[in-house]
Amino acid sequence: MLFQCLLWVTVRKGSLKLITADGKARVYGDTTPPHITIKLHNKKLEWSLGLNPHLKIGEAYVNGTLTIEEGDLYNLLHLLLTNYDATGDKSPFHWPEHFDRFFTWLGRLNTPHRAQNNIEFHYDMPDKLYSFFLDPDRQYSCGYFTDMSNSLGEAQLDKKRHIAAKLLLDGIGLNILDIGSGWGGLGLYLAREANCQVKGVTLSVNQYKISQERAAMMGLTKSCQFALQDYRQESGPYDRIVSVGMFEHVGKRNYNEFFTHVRRLLADDGVCLLHSIGRYGVPCPVNPFIRKHIFPGSYLPTLSEVMESIDRCGLFTTDVEILRLHYAETLHRWIKRIHQHRDEIVRLFGEPLYRKWEFYFISCELGFRLGYLMVFQIQLCKQLDAVPLTRDYMAEWEQTHKSEHPHSRRASLKEI
């Protein structure tokens, strides 16, 4: 059948044993480790897997029509992805991508209404689900691992400090806009650590409510406010703009609009820090399973796509940093946490949801480990002299704020 043909052409290293719905078995690869066995429980599945493996393998795993009899999900996806990468464009696994590019292009208009619906689809899940894998500060983006032995909470605190250092926060009473403020952790950190006035905007009702509660609990309602609104409704100007984990939802067709609004909202001597997942290589659509079941409307850009829009919109790029394996390490820790809470997640939300998030996390971790994905941080200004000529101020700020508050790490980890 078609799926068997795909495996025969693609799987050259390792050992993948396929047991079809009628009980027949065949081994693909060179019989070297790892040894993986999968079983199909539906005859029609062989055709759907062949026509769209990028989508249907994940869906079949989630609904239980594809089970892993030997090995685990990480082993299976690692074997498929490494073999897929080795074939280049020759593998039939690439066939569906041409159609996927077209349909992705059709869905990229990011109107405020569509943006609201996309955010609600993912971020307004029951809050208990996120508590099973996120750190106490609810940072739903990659941590910053200054030491690989650091806990997830420590890495997320270091990430916030690293971002704050790039915002050049030595001024008194700076006005900051946080676009896509999540559960409020970054905004609250900036308000408390740098004595700034912060406004965070989000389209998630759940995140907005929790952010408000956290600000009240910490006594920061005057210095850190949150709003349930689209960033395009803001008037500005702001001394600083920061956006972490929101740009992935903008869509390539809307980059010019995004950076035009950033330029409009930013003060003449202001600084913006953009933190986003990106990809290496040539531009291509988001994995269809992720786009359909996890993040509808998402798109992960290459740096070339982002830089083109930045230049066109009249902003200066003053610093770029690529965070390579930091997100892989973050996802690895999230995976361990959902595995630890598997029984509770299944009891509350069902086996299919657990499998869906497991597939999502593992496929993303492998994307970072195998060199498809990365995270970039881009510092932007309207004036070339808005930031110092060297990067020394970043390291100095981080070191100062780490040493001045030796208990801030421990305190942060105790928060909601």
Residue pairs with C-beta under 8 A, 6 or more apart in sequence:
1 20
1 46
1 47
1 50
2 46
2 47
2 49
2 50
2 51
3 18
3 45
3 46
3 47
3 49
3 50
3 53
4 18
4 20
4 26
4 46
4 50
5 50
5 92
6 49
6 50
6 53
6 91
6 92
6 93
7 16
7 18
7 28
8 28
9 87
9 90
9 91
9 92
10 80
10 83
10 84
10 87
10 91
10 92
10 93
11 28
11 29
11 79
11 80
11 83
12 29
12 30
12 83
12 86
12 87
13 29
13 30
13 32
13 79
13 82
13 83
13 86
14 29
14 30
14 32
14 33
14 34
14 35
14 36
14 79
14 82
14 83
15 27
15 28
15 29
15 30
15 31
15 32
15 33
15 34
15 35
15 36
16 27
16 28
16 29
16 36
16 37
16 38
16 76
16 79
16 80
17 25
17 26
17 27
17 28
17 35
17 36
17 37
17 38
17 70
18 25
18 26
18 27
18 28
18 37
18 38
18 39
18 40
19 25
19 37
19 38
19 39
19 40
19 69
20 40
20 43
20 46
21 40
21 41
21 42
21 43
21 45
21 46
22 43
29 79
29 83
34 71
34 75
34 78
34 79
35 70
35 71
36 68
36 70
36 71
36 75
36 76
36 79
37 68
37 69
37 70
37 71
38 66
38 67
38 68
38 69
38 76
39 66
39 67
39 69
40 46
40 49
40 60
40 65
40 66
41 64
41 65
41 66
41 67
42 65
45 56
45 60
45 65
45 66
48 56
48 60
49 56
49 57
49 60
49 66
51 96
52 96
52 288
53 93
53 96
54 93
54 96
54 97
54 100
54 287
54 288
54 289
55 96
55 288
55 289
55 292
57 66
57 80
57 289
58 289
58 293
58 356
58 359
58 363
59 289
59 293
60 66
61 68
61 73
61 355
61 359
62 293
62 352
62 355
62 356
62 359
63 352
64 351
64 352
64 355
68 76
73 358
73 359
73 362
74 362
74 366
77 362
77 363
77 366
78 366
81 366
81 370
82 370
84 91
84 93
85 370
87 93
96 288
97 284
97 285
100 285
100 288
101 284
101 285
104 285
104 286
104 291
104 299
105 253
107 297
108 251
108 252
108 253
108 254
108 297
108 299
109 251
109 253
109 254
110 249
110 250
110 251
110 253
110 254
110 257
110 297
112 230
112 232
114 297
115 203
115 230
115 249
115 297
116 203
116 230
117 296
118 249
118 295
118 296
118 297
118 298
119 202
119 203
119 204
119 249
120 203
120 204
120 205
121 296
122 294
122 295
122 296
123 202
123 203
123 204
123 206
123 207
124 204
124 205
124 206
125 206
126 348
126 349
127 206
127 210
128 348
129 345
129 348
129 349
129 353
129 357
130 138
130 140
132 337
132 338
132 341
132 344
132 345
133 334
133 337
133 338
133 341
134 140
134 334
135 143
135 151
135 152
135 153
135 156
135 413
136 153
136 412
136 413
136 414
136 415
136 416
137 153
137 156
137 157
137 160
137 183
137 185
137 189
137 412
137 413
137 415
137 416
138 182
138 183
138 184
138 185
138 210
138 416
139 156
139 159
139 160
139 182
139 185
139 186
140 182
140 183
140 245
141 159
141 182
141 244
141 245
141 275
141 327
141 330
141 375
142 159
142 323
142 326
142 327
142 329
142 330
142 375
143 150
143 152
143 154
143 155
143 156
143 158
143 159
143 326
143 329
143 330
143 333
144 155
144 156
144 158
144 159
144 161
144 162
144 323
144 326
145 155
145 158
145 326
145 329
146 155
146 158
147 154
148 329
150 158
151 413
152 330
152 333
152 334
153 412
153 413
154 409
154 413
155 326
155 329
155 330
156 185
157 408
157 409
157 412
157 413
160 185
160 186
160 189
160 190
161 189
161 193
161 398
161 401
161 402
162 394
162 398
163 186
163 242
163 244
163 273
163 275
163 377
164 189
164 190
164 193
164 194
164 397
164 401
165 393
165 394
165 395
165 397
165 398
165 401
166 271
166 273
166 319
166 377
166 379
166 394
167 176
167 190
167 240
167 242
167 271
167 273
168 240
168 271
168 387
168 388
168 393
169 190
169 193
169 194
169 196
169 240
169 397
170 397
171 239
172 195
173 195
173 196
173 197
174 194
174 196
174 197
174 239
174 240
175 196
175 197
175 199
175 237
175 238
175 239
175 240
176 187
176 190
176 196
176 197
176 198
176 199
176 238
176 239
176 240
176 241
176 242
177 198
177 199
177 200
177 201
177 231
177 234
177 236
177 238
177 240
177 241
177 242
177 265
178 186
178 187
178 190
178 198
178 199
178 200
178 201
178 242
178 243
178 244
179 201
179 231
179 241
179 242
179 243
179 246
180 201
180 202
180 231
180 243
180 244
180 245
180 246
180 247
180 249
181 187
181 200
181 201
181 202
181 207
181 211
181 226
182 200
182 202
182 207
182 211
182 244
182 245
183 207
183 210
183 211
183 214
184 200
184 207
184 210
184 211
184 212
184 214
184 215
184 224
184 226
185 214
185 415
186 200
186 242
186 244
187 198
187 199
187 200
187 211
187 224
187 226
188 198
188 211
188 214
188 215
188 218
188 220
188 224
189 412
190 196
190 198
190 224
190 242
191 197
191 198
191 220
191 223
191 224
192 218
192 220
192 223
192 224
193 401
193 405
193 408
195 223
196 223
196 240
197 223
197 224
198 223
198 224
198 225
199 224
199 225
199 226
199 227
199 234
199 238
200 211
200 224
200 225
200 226
200 227
201 226
201 227
201 228
201 229
201 230
201 231
201 234
202 208
202 211
202 226
202 227
202 228
203 228
203 229
203 230
205 228
208 226
208 227
208 228
210 416
211 226
212 226
213 416
214 415
214 416
215 221
215 224
215 225
215 226
217 416
218 415
231 261
231 265
232 257
232 261
234 261
234 265
235 265
236 264
236 265
236 266
236 267
237 265
237 266
237 267
237 268
237 270
238 265
238 266
238 267
238 270
239 267
239 269
239 270
239 271
240 270
240 271
240 272
240 273
241 262
241 265
241 266
241 270
241 271
241 272
241 273
242 272
242 273
242 275
243 272
243 273
243 274
243 275
243 276
244 275
245 275
245 276
245 277
246 276
247 258
247 274
247 275
247 276
247 301
248 276
248 277
248 295
248 298
248 299
248 300
249 295
249 297
249 298
250 258
250 299
251 297
251 298
251 299
252 283
252 299
252 301
252 305
255 301
255 305
255 306
255 308
255 309
256 309
256 312
256 313
258 309
259 309
259 310
259 312
259 313
259 315
259 380
260 313
262 272
262 313
262 315
262 380
263 313
263 314
263 315
263 382
266 272
266 380
266 381
266 382
267 382
268 382
268 383
269 381
269 382
269 383
269 386
270 381
270 382
270 386
271 318
271 379
271 380
271 381
271 386
271 387
272 315
272 379
272 380
272 381
273 377
273 378
273 379
273 380
274 376
274 377
274 378
274 379
274 380
275 375
275 376
275 377
276 301
276 306
276 375
276 376
277 300
277 327
277 373
277 374
277 375
278 300
278 301
278 302
278 303
278 306
278 373
278 374
278 375
278 376
279 300
279 301
279 302
279 372
279 373
279 374
280 302
280 371
280 372
280 373
280 374
281 302
281 372
282 302
283 301
283 302
283 304
283 305
285 291
285 299
286 295
286 298
286 299
286 300
287 363
289 359
289 360
289 363
290 298
290 360
290 363
290 364
291 297
291 298
293 356
293 360
294 356
294 360
300 373
303 320
303 376
306 376
306 378
307 317
310 317
310 378
310 380
314 382
315 380
315 381
315 382
316 380
316 381
316 382
316 383
316 384
317 378
317 379
317 380
318 379
318 380
318 381
318 384
318 386
318 387
319 377
319 378
319 379
319 387
319 391
320 376
320 377
320 378
320 379
321 376
321 377
322 374
322 375
322 376
323 374
323 375
323 376
323 377
324 368
324 374
324 375
325 368
325 369
326 375
327 364
327 365
327 368
327 373
327 374
327 375
328 365
328 368
328 369
331 361
331 362
331 364
331 365
331 368
332 365
334 361
335 358
335 361
335 362
335 365
338 345
338 354
338 357
338 358
338 361
339 358
342 354
345 353
345 354
345 357
346 354
364 373
367 373
368 374
379 387
381 387
387 393
401 408
